[in-house]
Amino acid sequence: MSLQQDLESRSGNQCELCTGTDNLSIYEVKPTSTVGGSGVDGSLLACETCTRQIENADEMDANHWRCLNDSMWSEYRAVKVVAWRMLTKVYF
């Protein structure tokens, strides 16, 4: 299976941060050496809204990130890392 297919299967075909289902793509969490390497352990499936806000703090919508209440408890390291990073951007 491809990385995209592996992430779709793992996430149930939804954003692993907000559970959105539109415009999903692979988001590689940097640095991959500390998150789990490239591939399924160092990546997550994210919607366009989450990806845009992760990469551009000027477009941050704090209300969108209420979803972190659930996603921060993910069993997957890449999801937990991004959830923590976004929590620190939103609240600190």
N, C-alpha and C positions, 0 to 999 in steps of 0.2 A: 504494500500500500504506500501511497505517497504521503508526505508530511501533511498536506492539506486534508487528505482523507483520514489520517490518524487523528488530527485535531478535531475534525468534524465528528468523528465517532466518539472521542473522549468527551466533547462538550455537548453532545446531543444536537449539533448543528445550530448552536447559538453562541453569542458573545460570552466568553468566560468571565467577563467583568460585570456586564449589565443585563445579560440574557437577551439582548436584542438579536434579531434574526436577519436584518437587512445589511447588505454590503459587507459581508464577513471576509476577512483576510488574515493571513498569518502575520503576527507581530513577534519579531525576534527580540527577546529581552537582552539588553546589553549590560554588562559584559558577559558574554556566554561562558567564559571560563569560570565564573563564580555562580552562575545560575543553573548550569546543568549542561553546558555545551550546546552546540547547534542541534537542531532536531526537535523532537517532540518534548524533551525535558527542558529545553531552553526557549520554548516558544509558546504562544497561546493564540487562540482564535479570537479576534477582536472585531467589533463593528467599526464602521467608518467614523462615527461620532467619538467613540473612545480613543481610537488611534489619533484622530485630529487633535483632541484635547491633551493626550499624553505628549504629543510632539510639539504642541504650541500652547504655552501657558496663557497667552493672550486670549485664547478662545475658551478658557476654562469656565464651565458652568457648574458651580458647586452643587446645585440641585441634582444634576445628572449623576453625581458620584455618591448619592445616597445608597446606590447599589452595592457599595463596598461593605456595607453591613453584612452581606451574605458572602460576597466573593473573597473577602479576606480570610475566610475559613476553608478555602479550597484545599484539597489534598495535594495540589500540584504547585511545585516551587515557583515556577514562572508566574503563575497567577498571584500567588502570595506576595512576591517581590513587587509586581506592578501595583497591587492593591496598597501595599505599604507606602510606596513612592507617591501614589496619588493622594493617600490620606495626609501625608506630610505636606504636600503642595496645597491641598484644600484648607487644612486646619492650622498650619503653622506659617 
